[in-house]
């Protein structure tokens, strides 16, 4: 009778298990989900300084685009964070952030709410309200209590180019968002290519856990006017040949051969 192979000692397998776990964590961070830390008060009360949010990085790989009302993380488009010092993490923090087990302190990323997307016209006159494609946004559910819709920066009307987004912080009096960067390339808009992904939940601290849904005001009829007109136009274009064909058939049936 042959003896079975002696199982390898656990301590010898431990490095392999750790290596696999780190590889999986790196793959998850790169392609699926990444944690980010909130460094400022610009998204109060939706997000508080020190919150950790999880960002969906998967759906953009399948062509998903930022949508109105979503909270998104994006890279500095250039010049937005010039005056913000970059903290220097210790070696352990660097390793943990590299594999996605903690937010990176070195990356220059921002987090804001998408207010308008490519093709939209957005504006905020006087003290507000904010309008997208002529529709008033009811923002009481997410704008910081006591803050006006425009803060101290009325703007627009601004036409958002295709492939770009207009973003604003929920704390309008404490957010250096699209309103404050209209003098830069893009006129305050952010390229969709700079978007890391959508923040979909607050993961830490535990007592702050919650999802980050799109507010109902962005679902109101007419806000998507430009896109809504397209199906109607296509339907009309398709119907015209059918009507002409039917009229010709009826006319031919009435005439004697």
MIVO-157279 format. One record per residue: residue in three letters; chain; x, y, z of N, C-alpha, C, CB in turn. Coordinates in steps of 0.1 Angstrom, whole numbers, plus 5000, padded with zeros to 4 digits. Glycine has a CB too. Example, Ala and Ser with C-alpha at 12.3 -4.5 7.8 and 13.67 -1.06 7.14 Angstrom:
MIVO-157279
NODE numar minu neast nnorth  nup caeast canorth caup ceast cnorth  cup cbeast cbnorth cbup
NODE   Ala    A  5132   4943 5078   5123    4955 5078  5132   4967 5078   5113    4955 5090
NODE   Ser    A  5128   4978 5071   5137    4989 5071  5129   5000 5079   5141    4994 5057
***
This chain:
MIVO-157279
NODE numar minu neast nnorth  nup caeast canorth caup ceast cnorth  cup cbeast cbnorth cbup
NODE   Unk    A  5009   4988 5000   5000    5000 5000  5009   5012 5000   4990    5000 5012
NODE   Unk    A  5006   5022 4990   5014    5034 4989  5009   5044 4999   5015    5039 4975
NODE   Unk    A  5018   5051 5004   5015    5062 5014  5011   5075 5006   5026    5065 5024
NODE   Unk    A  5001   5082 5011   4997    5094 5005  5007   5105 5007   4983    5099 5010
NODE   Unk    A  5007   5115 4999   5016    5126 5000  5013   5134 5013   5016    5136 4988
NODE   Unk    A  5023   5137 5020   5021    5144 5033  5017   5158 5031   5034    5143 5042
NODE   Unk    A  5006   5162 5037   5002    5176 5035  5012   5186 5039   4989    5179 5043
NODE   Unk    A  5013   5197 5031   5023    5207 5034  5019   5215 5047   5024    5217 5022
NODE   Unk    A  5028   5218 5055   5025    5226 5067  5019   5239 5064   5038    5228 5075
NODE   Unk    A  5009   5243 5073   5002    5255 5071  5011   5267 5070   4992    5257 5082
NODE   Unk    A  5021   5268 5078   5030    5279 5078  5037   5281 5065   5040    5279 5089
NODE   Unk    A  5039   5269 5057   5045    5270 5044  5035   5275 5033   5051    5256 5040
NODE   Unk    A  5022   5272 5036   5012    5276 5026  5008   5291 5029   5000    5267 5027
NODE   Unk    A  5010   5296 5041   5006    5309 5044  5011   5320 5035   5010    5312 5058
NODE   Unk    A  5023   5320 5031   5028    5330 5021  5020   5330 5008   5043    5329 5019
NODE   Unk    A  5017   5317 5004   5010    5316 4991  4996   5322 4992   5009    5301 4987
NODE   Unk    A  4989   5319 5004   4976    5324 5006  4976   5339 5007   4970    5318 5019
NODE   Unk    A  4986   5345 5014   4987    5359 5015  4989   5365 5001   4998    5363 5024
NODE   Unk    A  4998   5359 4993   5000    5364 4980  4987   5364 4971   5011    5356 4973
NODE   Unk    A  4980   5353 4972   4967    5352 4964  4957   5363 4969   4961    5338 4966
NODE   Unk    A  4956   5365 4982   4947    5375 4988  4951   5389 4983   4947    5374 5003
NODE   Unk    A  4964   5392 4983   4969    5405 4979  4966   5407 4964   4984    5407 4982
NODE   Unk    A  4968   5397 4956   4966    5397 4942  4951   5400 4939   4970    5385 4935
NODE   Unk    A  4942   5393 4946   4928    5395 4945  4924   5409 4949   4920    5385 4953
NODE   Unk    A  4930   5414 4960   4927    5428 4964  4931   5438 4954   4934    5431 4978
NODE   Unk    A  4943   5436 4948   4948    5445 4937  4939   5445 4925   4962    5441 4933
NODE   Unk    A  4934   5433 4921   4925    5432 4910  4912   5439 4913   4923    5417 4906
NODE   Unk    A  4907   5437 4925   4894    5443 4928  4895   5458 4928   4889    5439 4943
NODE   Unk    A  4907   5463 4934   4909    5478 4934  4910   5483 4920   4922    5481 4942
NODE   Unk    A  4917   5476 4911   4920    5481 4898  4907   5481 4889   4931    5473 4891
NODE   Unk    A  4899   5470 4890   4888    5468 4880  4874   5469 4886   4890    5455 4874
NODE   Unk    A  4873   5467 4899   4859    5466 4905  4855   5477 4914   4858    5453 4912
NODE   Unk    A  4861   5478 4926   4857    5487 4936  4870   5493 4943   4848    5480 4947
NODE   Unk    A  4869   5506 4946   4881    5512 4953  4875   5521 4964   4890    5520 4944
NODE   Unk    A  4882   5521 4975   4878    5529 4987  4885   5543 4985   4882    5523 5000
NODE   Unk    A  4877   5554 4989   4882    5567 4989  4878   5574 5002   4877    5575 4977
NODE   Unk    A  4887   5583 5007   4885    5590 5019  4880   5604 5016   4897    5590 5028
NODE   Unk    A  4870   5609 5023   4865    5623 5021  4874   5633 5029   4850    5624 5025
NODE   Unk    A  4881   5641 5022   4891    5650 5029  4886   5664 5033   4903    5652 5020
NODE   Unk    A  4873   5667 5028   4869    5681 5031  4854   5681 5034   4871    5690 5019
NODE   Unk    A  4848   5693 5036   4834    5694 5039  4826   5698 5027   4832    5705 5050
NODE   Unk    A  4831   5697 5015   4824    5702 5003  4812   5694 4999   4834    5701 4991
NODE   Unk    A  4810   5681 5005   4798    5673 5002  4789   5672 5013   4803    5660 4997
NODE   Unk    A  4791   5680 5024   4781    5679 5035  4767   5683 5030   4786    5689 5046
NODE   Unk    A  4757   5677 5037   4757    5667 5047  4757   5653 5042   4745    5669 5056
NODE   Unk    A  4757   5652 5028   4757    5638 5022  4769   5630 5027   4757    5639 5007
NODE   Unk    A  4781   5637 5026   4793    5631 5031  4800   5640 5041   4802    5628 5019
NODE   Unk    A  4806   5633 5051   4813    5641 5061  4828   5638 5060   4808    5636 5075
NODE   Unk    A  4835   5648 5064   4850    5647 5064  4854   5634 5072   4857    5659 5071
NODE   Unk    A  4862   5626 5066   4866    5613 5072  4858   5601 5068   4866    5615 5087
NODE   Unk    A  4847   5603 5061   4839    5591 5056  4848   5584 5046   4826    5596 5050
NODE   Unk    A  4845   5571 5046   4851    5562 5035  4840   5558 5026   4859    5550 5041
NODE   Unk    A  4842   5560 5013   4832    5556 5003  4837   5546 4994   4826    5568 4995
NODE   Unk    A  4829   5537 4989   4832    5527 4979  4828   5532 4966   4826    5513 4983
NODE   Unk    A  4837   5531 4956   4835    5536 4942  4834   5525 4932   4846    5546 4938
NODE   Unk    A  4824   5524 4925   4822    5514 4914  4831   5518 4902   4807    5513 4910
NODE   Unk    A  4841   5509 4900   4850    5511 4888  4847   5501 4877   4864    5510 4893
NODE   Unk    A  4837   5492 4879   4835    5482 4869  4826   5487 4858   4828    5470 4876
NODE   Unk    A  4815   5493 4861   4805    5497 4850  4811   5506 4839   4793    5503 4856
NODE   Unk    A  4820   5515 4843   4826    5523 4832  4833   5514 4821   4836    5533 4837
NODE   Unk    A  4838   5502 4826   4845    5494 4816  4835   5488 4806   4851    5482 4823
NODE   Unk    A  4822   5489 4809   4812    5484 4800  4805   5495 4793   4802    5475 4807
NODE   Unk    A  4811   5507 4793   4805    5519 4786  4796   5527 4794   4798    5514 4774
NODE   Unk    A  4794   5525 4807   4785    5533 4815  4791   5547 4816   4783    5527 4829
NODE   Unk    A  4782   5557 4815   4786    5571 4816  4781   5578 4828   4782    5579 4803
NODE   Unk    A  4787   5588 4834   4782    5595 4845  4768   5600 4842   4791    5606 4850
NODE   Unk    A  4759   5599 4852   4745    5604 4851  4742   5615 4860   4736    5592 4853
NODE   Unk    A  4733   5623 4857   4729    5634 4866  4725   5629 4880   4717    5642 4860
NODE   Unk    A  4729   5636 4890   4726    5632 4903  4735   5622 4910   4712    5626 4904
NODE   Unk    A  4744   5616 4902   4754    5606 4908  4765   5614 4915   4759    5597 4898
NODE   Unk    A  4770   5608 4926   4782    5613 4933  4794   5605 4927   4781    5611 4948
NODE   Unk    A  4803   5613 4921   4814    5606 4914  4827   5611 4919   4813    5609 4899
NODE   Unk    A  4837   5602 4918   4851    5606 4920  4858   5608 4907   4858    5594 4929
NODE   Unk    A  4866   5618 4906   4873    5621 4893  4887   5627 4896   4865    5630 4884
NODE   Unk    A  4896   5624 4887   4909    5630 4888  4909   5645 4886   4919    5623 4878
NODE   Unk    A  4918   5652 4892   4920    5666 4890  4921   5669 4875   4932    5672 4898
NODE   Unk    A  4911   5677 4869   4912    5679 4855  4924   5688 4851   4899    5686 4850
NODE   Unk    A  4930   5694 4861   4941    5703 4859  4939   5717 4865   4944    5705 4844
NODE   Unk    A  4945   5720 4876   4944    5733 4882  4934   5734 4893   4941    5743 4872
NODE   Unk    A  4926   5723 4895   4916    5724 4906  4922   5723 4920   4905    5713 4904
NODE   Unk    A  4933   5715 4921   4938    5713 4934  4952   5719 4936   4939    5698 4937
NODE   Unk    A  4955   5729 4928   4969    5735 4928  4973   5739 4942   4970    5746 4919
NODE   Unk    A  4963   5745 4950   4967    5750 4963  4965   5740 4974   4958    5763 4965
NODE   Unk    A  4961   5728 4971   4959    5718 4981  4972   5710 4983   4947    5709 4978
NODE   Unk    A  4978   5710 4995   4990    5702 4998  4987   5687 4997   4996    5706 5011
NODE   Unk    A  4996   5679 4992   4994    5665 4991  5001   5658 5003   5000    5659 4978
NODE   Unk    A  4994   5651 5012   5000    5645 5023  5009   5634 5019   4989    5640 5033
NODE   Unk    A  5020   5632 5027   5029    5621 5025  5027   5609 5034   5044    5627 5027
NODE   Unk    A  5022   5598 5028   5019    5586 5036  5031   5579 5040   5009    5577 5028
NODE   Unk    A  5030   5571 5050   5042    5563 5054  5042   5550 5046   5041    5559 5070
NODE   Unk    A  5053   5542 5046   5054    5530 5038  5042   5520 5039   5066    5523 5040
NODE   Unk    A  5037   5518 5051   5026    5509 5053  5013   5514 5046   5023    5507 5068
NODE   Unk    A  5011   5527 5048   4999    5533 5041  5001   5532 5026   4998    5548 5045
NODE   Unk    A  5013   5533 5021   5015    5532 5006  5011   5518 5001   5029    5535 5002
NODE   Unk    A  5016   5508 5009   5013    5494 5005  4998   5491 5005   5020    5484 5014
NODE   Unk    A  4991   5495 5016   4977    5493 5018  4969   5500 5008   4973    5497 5032
NODE   Unk    A  4973   5512 5004   4965    5520 4994  4968   5514 4980   4969    5535 4994
NODE   Unk    A  4980   5508 4978   4983    5503 4965  4974   5491 4962   4998    5498 4964
NODE   Unk    A  4971   5483 4972   4963    5471 4970  4948   5474 4972   4967    5460 4979
NODE   Unk    A  4945   5486 4976   4931    5490 4978  4925   5488 4991   4923    5483 4968
NODE   Unk    A  4933   5485 5001   4927    5482 5015  4925   5495 5022   4936    5473 5022
NODE   Unk    A  4931   5506 5017   4928    5519 5023  4929   5530 5012   4938    5523 5035
NODE   Unk    A  4923   5541 5014   4923    5551 5003  4937   5557 5001   4914    5563 5007
NODE   Unk    A  4940   5561 4989   4953    5567 4986  4954   5581 4991   4956    5565 4971
NODE   Unk    A  4964   5585 4997   4966    5599 5001  4973   5607 4991   4973    5600 5015
NODE   Unk    A  4980   5600 4981   4988    5607 4971  4980   5611 4959   4999    5599 4968
NODE   Unk    A  4970   5604 4956   4962    5607 4943  4954   5620 4945   4953    5595 4940
NODE   Unk    A  4955   5628 4935   4947    5641 4935  4934   5638 4929   4955    5652 4928
NODE   Unk    A  4924   5634 4937   4911    5631 4933  4901   5640 4940   4907    5616 4935
NODE   Unk    A  4889   5642 4933   4879    5650 4939  4866   5642 4939   4877    5664 4932
NODE   Unk    A  4856   5646 4947   4843    5640 4947  4832   5650 4947   4842    5630 4960
NODE   Unk    A  4824   5650 4938   4813    5659 4936  4800   5652 4931   4817    5671 4927
NODE   Unk    A  4789   5660 4930   4777    5655 4924  4776   5660 4910   4765    5659 4932
NODE   Unk    A  4772   5650 4901   4770    5654 4887  4756   5662 4886   4770    5641 4877
NODE   Unk    A  4757   5674 4881   4745    5682 4879  4740   5682 4865   4747    5696 4884
NODE   Unk    A  4749   5682 4855   4745    5682 4841  4755   5674 4833   4744    5696 4836
NODE   Unk    A  4751   5668 4822   4759    5660 4814  4760   5666 4800   4754    5645 4813
NODE   Unk    A  4768   5659 4791   4770    5665 4778  4757   5667 4770   4778    5656 4770
NODE   Unk    A  4755   5679 4765   4743    5682 4757  4733   5691 4766   4736    5670 4753
NODE   Unk    A  4735   5691 4779   4726    5698 4788  4730   5713 4788   4727    5693 4802
NODE   Unk    A  4720   5721 4792   4723    5735 4795  4720   5737 4810   4714    5745 4786
NODE   Unk    A  4729   5743 4817   4728    5744 4832  4730   5759 4835   4738    5735 4839
NODE   Unk    A  4723   5763 4845   4724    5777 4850  4719   5779 4864   4717    5787 4840
NODE   Unk    A  4723   5790 4870   4719    5793 4883  4720   5808 4885   4726    5786 4895
NODE   Unk    A  4709   5816 4884   4709    5830 4884  4706   5835 4898   4700    5836 4874
NODE   Unk    A  4713   5846 4902   4710    5852 4915  4713   5842 4926   4696    5856 4916
NODE   Unk    A  4703   5839 4934   4705    5829 4945  4699   5816 4941   4699    5834 4958
NODE   Unk    A  4695   5814 4929   4690    5801 4925  4675   5802 4921   4692    5791 4935
NODE   Unk    A  4670   5791 4917   4675    5777 4918  4684   5773 4906   4663    5767 4919
NODE   Unk    A  4690   5762 4908   4697    5756 4896  4687   5750 4887   4707    5745 4901
NODE   Unk    A  4690   5753 4874   4681    5748 4863  4689   5739 4853   4674    5759 4856
NODE   Unk    A  4684   5728 4849   4690    5720 4839  4680   5718 4828   4694    5706 4845
NODE   Unk    A  4684   5723 4816   4675    5722 4804  4661   5729 4808   4672    5708 4800
NODE   Unk    A  4662   5740 4815   4651    5748 4819  4642   5743 4830   4642    5749 4807
NODE   Unk    A  4646   5731 4835   4638    5725 4847  4645   5728 4860   4637    5710 4845
NODE   Unk    A  4637   5733 4869   4642    5736 4883  4645   5724 4890   4632    5745 4890
NODE   Unk    A  4657   5723 4896   4661    5712 4905  4657   5715 4919   4676    5710 4904
NODE   Unk    A  4649   5706 4925   4645    5707 4939  4656   5700 4947   4631    5701 4942
NODE   Unk    A  4665   5707 4953   4677    5702 4959  4677   5701 4974   4688    5710 4955
NODE   Unk    A  4665   5703 4980   4665    5703 4995  4670   5690 5001   4651    5706 5000
NODE   Unk    A  4669   5679 4994   4672    5666 5000  4687   5664 5001   4666    5655 4992
NODE   Unk    A  4695   5672 4994   4709    5669 4995  4718   5682 4997   4714    5662 4982
NODE   Unk    A  4713   5693 4993   4721    5706 4995  4722   5709 5010   4715    5717 4988
NODE   Unk    A  4734   5713 5015   4736    5716 5029  4726   5726 5034   4751    5721 5031
NODE   Unk    A  4720   5723 5046   4710    5732 5051  4715   5746 5053   4704    5727 5064
NODE   Unk    A  4708   5756 5048   4712    5770 5049  4720   5775 5037   4720    5772 5061
NODE   Unk    A  4725   5766 5029   4733    5770 5017  4723   5773 5006   4743    5759 5013
NODE   Unk    A  4726   5784 4998   4718    5787 4986  4723   5778 4975   4719    5802 4983
NODE   Unk    A  4714   5776 4965   4717    5767 4954  4730   5771 4946   4706    5767 4944
NODE   Unk    A  4733   5784 4945   4745    5788 4938  4757   5792 4947   4742    5800 4929
NODE   Unk    A  4754   5792 4960   4764    5797 4969  4766   5812 4966   4778    5789 4968
NODE   Unk    A  4778   5816 4964   4781    5830 4960  4786   5831 4946   4791    5837 4970
NODE   Unk    A  4783   5821 4938   4788    5820 4924  4776   5817 4914   4799    5810 4923
NODE   Unk    A  4768   5826 4911   4758    5824 4900  4765   5821 4887   4748    5835 4899
NODE   Unk    A  4759   5814 4878   4766    5811 4866  4755   5808 4855   4775    5799 4868
NODE   Unk    A  4761   5808 4842   4753    5803 4831  4744   5814 4825   4745    5792 4835
NODE   Unk    A  4736   5809 4815   4735    5795 4811  4748   5790 4804   4723    5793 4802
NODE   Unk    A  4751   5777 4807   4763    5771 4802  4759   5758 4794   4773    5767 4813
NODE   Unk    A  4763   5757 4782   4761    5744 4775  4772   5735 4777   4759    5747 4759
NODE   Unk    A  4769   5723 4783   4779    5713 4786  4783   5705 4773   4774    5703 4797
NODE   Unk    A  4795   5705 4769   4799    5698 4757  4797   5683 4758   4814    5701 4753
NODE   Unk    A  4796   5676 4747   4795    5662 4747  4807   5655 4753   4792    5656 4733
NODE   Unk    A  4806   5645 4761   4817    5639 4767  4822   5645 4780   4828    5638 4758
NODE   Unk    A  4815   5655 4785   4819    5663 4797  4807   5664 4807   4825    5677 4793
NODE   Unk    A  4810   5667 4819   4800    5669 4829  4802   5681 4837   4800    5656 4839
NODE   Unk    A  4792   5687 4843   4792    5698 4852  4789   5693 4866   4781    5709 4848
NODE   Unk    A  4799   5696 4876   4798    5690 4889  4797   5701 4900   4809    5681 4892
NODE   Unk    A  4790   5698 4911   4789    5707 4922  4789   5700 4935   4776    5716 4921
NODE   Unk    A  4795   5706 4945   4794    5700 4958  4781   5702 4965   4806    5705 4967
NODE   Unk    A  4777   5694 4974   4764    5696 4981  4765   5707 4991   4760    5683 4988
NODE   Unk    A  4776   5710 4996   4778    5722 5004  4782   5734 4995   4788    5720 5016
NODE   Unk    A  4772   5741 4990   4775    5750 4979  4783   5762 4984   4762    5755 4974
NODE   Unk    A  4784   5765 4997   4792    5776 5002  4806   5772 5006   4785    5782 5015
NODE   Unk    A  4809   5759 5004   4822    5754 5008  4827   5743 4998   4822    5748 5022
NODE   Unk    A  4825   5746 4985   4829    5737 4975  4835   5744 4963   4817    5728 4970
NODE   Unk    A  4848   5742 4960   4854    5747 4948  4852   5738 4936   4869    5750 4950
NODE   Unk    A  4840   5739 4930   4836    5730 4920  4836   5736 4906   4822    5724 4923
NODE   Unk    A  4827   5732 4897   4827    5737 4884  4825   5752 4883   4816    5730 4875
NODE   Unk    A  4818   5757 4893   4815    5772 4893  4828   5780 4893   4806    5775 4904
NODE   Unk    A  4838   5775 4900   4850    5782 4903  4862   5780 4893   4855    5779 4917
NODE   Unk    A  4859   5772 4883   4870    5769 4874  4866   5771 4859   4874    5754 4875
NODE   Unk    A  4857   5781 4857   4853    5784 4844  4864   5791 4835   4841    5793 4844
NODE   Unk    A  4874   5796 4842   4885    5802 4835  4896   5792 4830   4892    5812 4844
NODE   Unk    A  4894   5779 4833   4903    5769 4829  4898   5762 4816   4905    5758 4840
NODE   Unk    A  4907   5754 4809   4902    5746 4798  4890   5737 4802   4914    5738 4792
NODE   Unk    A  4880   5738 4794   4868    5730 4797  4857   5739 4803   4871    5719 4806
NODE   Unk    A  4861   5751 4807   4852    5761 4813  4844   5756 4825   4842    5765 4802
NODE   Unk    A  4852   5748 4833   4846    5743 4845  4840   5729 4844   4835    5752 4850
NODE   Unk    A  4839   5724 4832   4834    5710 4830  4845   5700 4831   4827    5709 4816
NODE   Unk    A  4841   5688 4834   4851    5677 4836  4849   5667 4825   4850    5671 4850
NODE   Unk    A  4860   5662 4819   4859    5651 4809  4855   5638 4816   4873    5650 4802
NODE   Unk    A  4846   5631 4809   4842    5618 4814  4854   5608 4815   4831    5612 4804
NODE   Unk    A  4864   5611 4808   4876    5602 4809  4883   5604 4822   4885    5605 4797
NODE   Unk    A  4881   5615 4829   4887    5617 4842  4880   5611 4853   4889    5632 4844
NODE   Unk    A  4868   5606 4851   4859    5600 4861  4864   5586 4865   4844    5600 4857
NODE   Unk    A  4867   5584 4878   4871    5571 4882  4860   5562 4884   4879    5573 4896
NODE   Unk    A  4848   5567 4889   4837    5559 4890  4826   5565 4900   4840    5545 4896
NODE   Unk    A  4815   5559 4901   4805    5564 4910  4806   5559 4924   4791    5560 4904
NODE   Unk    A  4805   5568 4934   4805    5564 4948  4791   5559 4951   4809    5577 4957
NODE   Unk    A  4790   5547 4955   4776    5541 4957  4773   5538 4972   4775    5528 4949
NODE   Unk    A  4782   5539 4981   4779    5536 4995  4790   5542 5004   4778    5521 4998
NODE   Unk    A  4785   5546 5016   4794    5550 5027  4797   5537 5034   4788    5562 5036
NODE   Unk    A  4810   5533 5035   4814    5521 5041  4819   5522 5055   4824    5514 5032
NODE   Unk    A  4824   5534 5058   4830    5537 5071  4829   5551 5075   4845    5532 5071
NODE   Unk    A  4826   5554 5088   4824    5545 5099  4811   5538 5099   4825    5553 5112
NODE   Unk    A  4810   5528 5107   4798    5519 5106  4785   5526 5109   4800    5508 5117
NODE   Unk    A  4786   5536 5118   4773    5543 5121  4769   5553 5110   4775    5551 5134
NODE   Unk    A  4778   5554 5100   4774    5563 5089  4771   5555 5076   4786    5572 5086
NODE   Unk    A  4770   5542 5077   4768    5534 5066  4754   5537 5059   4768    5519 5069
NODE   Unk    A  4755   5540 5046   4743    5542 5038  4746   5542 5023   4736    5556 5042
NODE   Unk    A  4736   5540 5015   4738    5541 5001  4738   5555 4996   4728    5532 4993
NODE   Unk    A  4742   5558 4983   4742    5571 4978  4733   5571 4965   4756    5576 4975
NODE   Unk    A  4720   5571 4966   4711    5570 4955  4710   5584 4947   4697    5566 4959
NODE   Unk    A  4705   5583 4935   4703    5595 4927  4690   5602 4932   4701    5592 4912
NODE   Unk    A  4690   5615 4936   4678    5622 4941  4667   5622 4930   4682    5636 4945
NODE   Unk    A  4655   5622 4935   4643    5621 4926  4642   5633 4917   4630    5620 4934
NODE   Unk    A  4648   5644 4921   4646    5656 4912  4652   5654 4898   4653    5668 4919
NODE   Unk    A  4662   5645 4897   4668    5643 4884  4660   5633 4875   4682    5637 4886
NODE   Unk    A  4649   5628 4881   4640    5619 4873  4628   5627 4868   4636    5608 4882
NODE   Unk    A  4627   5640 4870   4615    5647 4867  4613   5647 4851   4615    5661 4873
NODE   Unk    A  4600   5647 4847   4598    5647 4832  4603   5660 4826   4583    5646 4830
NODE   Unk    A  4609   5659 4814   4613    5671 4807  4628   5674 4809   4605    5682 4810
NODE   Unk    A  4634   5669 4820   4648    5673 4822  4657   5667 4811   4653    5668 4836
NODE   Unk    A  4653   5656 4806   4661    5649 4795  4655   5652 4782   4661    5634 4797
NODE   Unk    A  4651   5665 4780   4644    5669 4768  4651   5666 4755   4641    5684 4769
NODE   Unk    A  4664   5669 4755   4671    5667 4742  4671   5653 4738   4686    5672 4744
NODE   Unk    A  4674   5643 4748   4674    5629 4744  4660   5624 4742   4681    5621 4755
NODE   Unk    A  4650   5630 4749   4636    5625 4748  4631   5629 4734   4628    5632 4758
NODE   Unk    A  4636   5639 4728   4631    5643 4714  4636   5634 4704   4635    5657 4711
NODE   Unk    A  4647   5627 4706   4653    5619 4696  4644   5607 4692   4667    5614 4701
NODE   Unk    A  4639   5599 4702   4630    5588 4698  4618   5593 4690   4626    5580 4710
NODE   Unk    A  4613   5604 4694   4601    5609 4687  4604   5613 4673   4595    5622 4694
NODE   Unk    A  4616   5619 4671   4620    5623 4657  4623   5610 4649   4633    5631 4658
NODE   Unk    A  4629   5600 4655   4632    5588 4648  4618   5581 4644   4640    5579 4656
NODE   Unk    A  4609   5581 4653   4596    5575 4651  4589   5582 4639   4587    5575 4663
NODE   Unk    A  4590   5595 4639   4583    5603 4628  4590   5600 4615   4584    5618 4631
NODE   Unk    A  4603   5600 4615   4610    5597 4603  4607   5583 4597   4625    5598 4605
NODE   Unk    A  4605   5573 4606   4601    5560 4602  4587   5559 4598   4604    5550 4613
NODE   Unk    A  4578   5567 4603   4564    5567 4600  4561   5573 4586   4556    5574 4610
NODE   Unk    A  4568   5583 4582   4565    5590 4570  4566   5581 4558   4575    5601 4568
NODE   Unk    A  4576   5573 4556   4576    5563 4544  4564   5554 4545   4589    5556 4544
NODE   Unk    A  4560   5549 4557   4549    5540 4557  4536   5547 4553   4548    5535 4572
NODE   Unk    A  4534   5559 4557   4522    5567 4553  4522   5569 4538   4521    5580 4561
NODE   Unk    A  4533   5573 4532   4534    5575 4518  4531   5562 4510   4548    5580 4514
NODE   Unk    A  4537   5551 4515   4535    5538 4508  4520   5534 4509   4543    5527 4515
NODE   Unk    A  4514   5536 4521   4500    5532 4522  4491   5541 4513   4495    5534 4537
NODE   Unk    A  4494   5554 4512   4485    5563 4504  4487   5559 4489   4490    5577 4506
NODE   Unk    A  4499   5555 4485   4501    5551 4471  4493   5538 4468   4515    5549 4468
NODE   Unk    A  4493   5529 4478   4486    5516 4476  4471   5518 4475   4489    5507 4488
NODE   Unk    A  4466   5527 4484   4451    5530 4483  4448   5537 4470   4447    5539 4495
NODE   Unk    A  4456   5546 4466   4453    5553 4453  4454   5544 4441   4464    5565 4451
NODE   Unk    A  4464   5535 4441   4465    5525 4430  4452   5516 4430   4477    5517 4432
NODE   Unk    A  4447   5513 4441   4435    5504 4442  4423   5510 4436   4433    5499 4456
NODE   Unk    A  4422   5524 4437   4410    5531 4432  4410   5533 4417   4409    5544 4439
NODE   Unk    A  4422   5534 4411   4423    5536 4397  4421   5524 4389   4437    5542 4393
NODE   Unk    A  4413   5525 4377   4411    5513 4369  4423   5509 4361   4399    5516 4358
NODE   Unk    A  4425   5496 4359   4437    5492 4352  4434   5491 4337   4442    5478 4357
***
